[in-house]
C-alpha cells in the first residue's frame, strides 16, 4: 500500500515538474519573440508614445482616458510609426488608454502593449478590477506585453 502511494506521488510530482518546465520554456520563447518585435520597432513605439504624451496626456486626468485610433489625426512620420506598430500587434489595435501610471496600446484582442510611466509591472489588463487573466512579458525601456490567456 505504501509503495503504491509513493509511486503515485512520484508520478504526480513528475507530471507537475514537466508541466512547470514546459510553461517556463513557453513563456521565455514568447518573451524573446516579443522582445525582438519590440526592438525591431522600438523607434516607432517611441515616436507614437511621445506623440500621445505630447498631445493626449490631459486624458490621464479623465476617468476613461481612451483614444479611438480611428479618430487620431497624425503627422506622416507618426502615422507611419502607428502603421508599423499596428502591423506587429497580433490582435486588434483600435484603442489607446492613457492613465497616470501607463499608456496602453491594443483593443479588444489578446495583446496589449503597455508603456509603464513609473517603470512598474502592470497590474491590470484594461482597467483596475477588470478580472482579465493575462501573462506579463517585460520587453525593454519600461515596455511590457500583456497577453490575455483566458480566451
Protein Blocks (a to p, Z undefined) as FASTA:
>chain_A
ZZmmmmmmmmmmmmmmmmmmmmmmmmmmmmmmmmmmmmmmmmmmmmmmmmmmmmmmmmmm
mmnopacfklpccdfklmmmmmmmmmmpcbdcfbccddfkbccdddjblbdcdddfkopa
cfbfkbghklpacddddfeehiacdddfkZZ
